[in-house]
């Protein structure tokens, strides 16, 4: 095959599964409630989520995700400390967005990519800052393409 030709993309692989009636009924209810087009779409999404969870066990795997923080903007030096942590991890931190919530609270969403162990380290550093009320890391196995070569 010539290098400029591509192999035809396989649309789907058909598999067959057997479920207990109670489980099949619960699946059908979930398909309807969540608005999936069919069982296959629902099961594919569940498998994808399970694979993401499985890959998170590999601390060296590269993943993209978000760190979501809720914090008190009135806490002295908190914004500077969070910015300093992000700057110290400039290779993993892609961008961040702040949303003002009621009262003195801010929701910050930080887009990150890198080895899972490093992303967890960054998350832990941020959520343990005084004034951060809650936070967490959400990961996906899809990664951002390289913007430019070094």
PyMOL commands that set and color helices and strands:
alter all, ss='L'
color gray80, all
select helices_A, chain A and resi 21-34+39-55+78-88+116-127
alter helices_A, ss='H'
color red, helices_A
select strands_A, chain A and resi 62-72+93-100+105-115+132-140
alter strands_A, ss='S'
color yellow, strands_A
deselect
rebuild
show_as cartoon
